[in-house]
Amino acid sequence: VQLQASGGGLVQAGGSLRLSCAASGRTSSNRAMGWFRHAPGKEREFVSSITYSSSSTRYADSVQGRFTISRDNAKNTVYLQMNSLKPEDTAVYYCAADRSLYRGYLDARQSEYAYWGQGTLVTVSS
């Protein structure tokens, strides 16, 4: 599975961005997908995840209510809609694919994601 993240950029506080993650590989649509972020001086952290069937989603407390994850398996693409952005959302955002197939629950642990994209930078100015 190969992943390509895009959609990052510079936005003012309160603005919106939509990140996309294009996946290749015949099993990509059968895996849960997640978004993580790595801010300067901090460890990489979980942001959001979605099951392979879109039946469940999970969010970090810091983005709950502002970010929405979705996927289009026909296009092998996962999205992260980010609204009401704050300067503390500034980070490199990575998409990742679950190491397991058909997982029915969502795991926020980075160790459960075996495939990672290259990251896309989101900068939120105050």
C-alpha positions in Angstrom: 0.0 0.0 0.0 1.3 3.4 -1.0 -0.1 6.7 0.3 0.1 10.2 -1.1 -1.1 13.1 1.1 -2.0 16.5 -0.4 -4.0 19.6 0.4 -1.8 21.3 2.9 -1.0 25.0 2.8 -1.1 28.3 4.6 -4.4 29.5 6.1 -5.5 32.1 8.6 -6.9 31.1 11.9 -10.6 30.3 11.6 -10.2 29.1 8.0 -10.6 25.7 6.5 -8.5 23.2 4.5 -9.3 19.7 3.1 -6.5 17.1 3.1 -6.6 14.2 0.7 -4.8 10.9 0.9 -4.7 8.8 -2.3 -4.0 5.1 -1.7 -2.7 2.6 -4.1 -2.7 -1.2 -3.7 -5.5 -3.7 -4.0 -6.1 -4.0 -0.2 -6.1 -0.3 0.6 -9.9 -0.1 0.6 -10.1 -2.9 3.1 -8.0 -1.1 5.8 -8.8 1.4 8.4 -7.2 4.8 7.7 -5.8 7.4 10.0 -4.5 10.9 10.1 -1.6 11.9 12.4 0.3 15.1 12.8 3.7 16.2 13.9 4.1 19.7 15.2 7.5 21.3 15.8 8.9 20.4 19.2 6.2 17.8 19.8 5.8 14.1 19.2 3.6 12.9 16.4 0.1 12.5 17.6 -3.2 10.9 16.5 -5.8 13.1 14.8 -8.5 10.9 13.4 -9.3 7.5 11.9 -12.0 5.8 10.0 -12.9 2.1 9.5 -12.6 0.5 6.1 -16.4 0.6 5.7 -16.8 4.1 7.1 -19.0 2.7 9.8 -17.0 4.3 12.6 -14.8 7.3 13.0 -12.6 8.5 15.9 -11.1 11.9 16.7 -8.6 13.3 19.1 -10.2 15.6 21.7 -8.3 18.6 20.3 -10.0 18.3 16.9 -13.4 16.9 17.8 -16.2 19.0 16.3 -13.8 20.8 14.0 -12.4 18.1 11.8 -14.3 15.5 9.8 -12.7 12.3 8.3 -14.3 10.5 5.3 -13.3 8.1 2.6 -14.4 7.2 -0.9 -13.3 3.6 -1.6 -14.2 3.9 -5.2 -11.5 6.5 -5.5 -9.2 4.9 -2.9 -9.0 8.3 -1.2 -9.4 9.4 2.4 -10.2 13.0 3.3 -9.7 15.2 6.3 -11.9 18.3 6.3 -10.5 20.8 8.8 -12.6 23.7 9.9 -12.1 26.5 12.4 -8.4 26.0 12.2 -6.2 27.3 15.1 -2.5 28.1 15.2 -2.0 25.0 17.3 -3.1 22.9 14.4 0.1 23.8 12.6 1.9 20.6 11.8 2.9 18.1 9.1 -0.1 15.9 8.6 0.4 12.2 7.7 -2.1 9.7 6.5 -1.6 6.0 7.4 -3.1 2.7 6.7 -3.9 0.0 9.2 -1.6 -3.0 9.3 -4.7 -5.3 9.5 -7.5 -5.9 7.1 -11.2 -5.5 7.9 -10.5 -4.2 11.5 -13.9 -3.4 13.0 -12.7 -1.1 15.6 -10.4 1.9 15.5 -7.0 2.1 17.2 -5.2 5.4 17.8 -1.8 3.7 18.3 0.7 4.6 15.6 2.1 1.1 15.9 -1.1 -0.3 14.4 -0.5 1.6 11.2 2.0 -0.1 8.9 1.8 2.2 5.8 2.5 5.9 5.9 2.4 8.8 3.4 5.0 11.4 3.0 3.1 14.2 4.9 1.7 17.5 4.0 2.4 20.8 5.8 -0.5 22.8 7.3 0.4 26.2 8.6 -2.2 28.3 10.5 -1.4 31.9 11.0 -2.9 33.9 13.9 
